[in-house]
Amino acid sequence: MKHFDVAIIGSGPSGASTAFYLAQKGISTVIIEKDTLPRYKTCGGGFVFRGRRNMPFDISEVIEREFFEVDTYFGNKLHFNSKREKPVISMIMRDQFDHLITKKAQELGVTLLENHKLTGLDFGSEQLVLKTSQAEISAKFVIAADGVLSPTAKLAGWKEDTRKLIPALEYEVEVPTKDFERLSKEVRFDIDAAPSGYAWSFPKKNHLSLGILTTKRSKINLKEYYAKYLKKMGITEIISQTQHGFQIPVAPRTDGFFKNNVFLIGDAAGFAEPITAEGISNAILSGKYVAEALIESKLDADKAHQLYIDKLNIKLLPELHSGVYLSKYFYTKNPLRKILLKKYGQRFGDLMVDILLGDKPFPTNVKERMKEKLKQTIF
């Protein structure tokens, strides 16, 4: 049975980047991937600059398009545009993006096991034994980077009801040339296109990535609102489209991110940003944190656990908790939101773009700021 210091389940951005950082320091690492790379991954594919600037290598070869401005619409009445000198959002296809990071990790000595589906975890010995569809291996640590549903987290004993999961639909859409030329110039978010949610339009190289989500837990027919969004966008003819449904974790788990030498990162931990539901940046950041924790602790489990929590508490978790609070107002048509957007909408849009760029941190004293802004507006 082959042994590794660290076994990472999943070759997405969080898992592959973690492997890259570990391999840089000579820690023996294996990535266990259930599919063959490159493989399609459901995702809008909008990679914000705060994530891109933290990449340890250039990713230009997998960037399809770059956008230096973002348009945000609230119904048909409010429209805010924010422009920057740096690409706010870079368009990627996840099959190529994920494969690139994995290849970079392999170049540093990481082992990749493709078509290996994790089927069991044995905690009975000093080393964890991982059973896959093809083999058994052992490792001192396991990192669950296998997405929102995370079979690894279930096998390791995490509960299912400790995150808030929201539904989303994503479509890869080919439209006539005249429509593509018209719509490919703008990255846009349409708030309220679905109840307590939004729709997006991300132009790729030759097609549009369109999607819609809701933050409500009640049953909503997202296909119905997607059809309405097409009409709003003036799309009356579709050459081809593929639909993908998925869930997004917009609140971190409440029952921890480490147990029995298993770490959770990315969507498995619930680290998607609650307002935009963008998950790639925090997935990569959490992967970097867990790699640093393992490296700095010299693979000591207790020290690594504490270091990981300490790193998460510096900014990632406080920002997520603020985002959860703010999203309750952002996606609800209430008088407070109406008042604040009317007076501070453009300023808020600019702040969000600065956050997406990584130029400003996410505010962590949201309650106090909102109260102050409301007082200034009313009085």
FENBELUR-V373654 format. One line per field, one symbol per residue. ss: DSSP state (H for helix, E for strand, - for the rest). burial: 1 if it has 24 or more other C-alpha atoms within 12 Angstrom, else 0. A space follows every 10 residues. Layout:
ss=???
burial=???
//
This chain:
ss=-EEEEEEEE- --HHHHHHHH HHHH----EE EE-------- -----EEEHH HH-------H HHEEEEE-EE EEEE---EEE EEE-----EE EE-HHHHHHH HHHHHHH--- EEE----EEE EE-----EEE EE---EEEEE EEEE------ HHHHHH---- ----EEEEEE EEEEE-HHHH HHH----EEE E-----EEEE EEE----EEE EEEE------ -HHHHHHHHH HH-----EEE EEEEEEEEE- -------EE- -EEE-HHHH- ---------H HHHHHHHHHH HHHHHH---- HHHHHHHHHH HHHH-HHHHH HHHHHHHHHH ----HHHHHH HHHHHHHHHH HHHHHHH--- -----HHHHH HHHHHHHH-
burial=0001111111 1111111111 1111001111 1111101000 1111111111 1111100010 0111111111 1111000001 1110011111 1111111111 1111110111 1111011111 1100001111 1100011111 1111111111 1111111101 0011111111 1111100011 0011011111 1111111111 1111111111 1111110000 0110111011 0010100000 0001011111 1110011111 1111111111 1111111111 1111111111 1111110010 1001111110 1100111111 1111111111 1100011001 1000110111 1111111100 0111000001 001000000
//
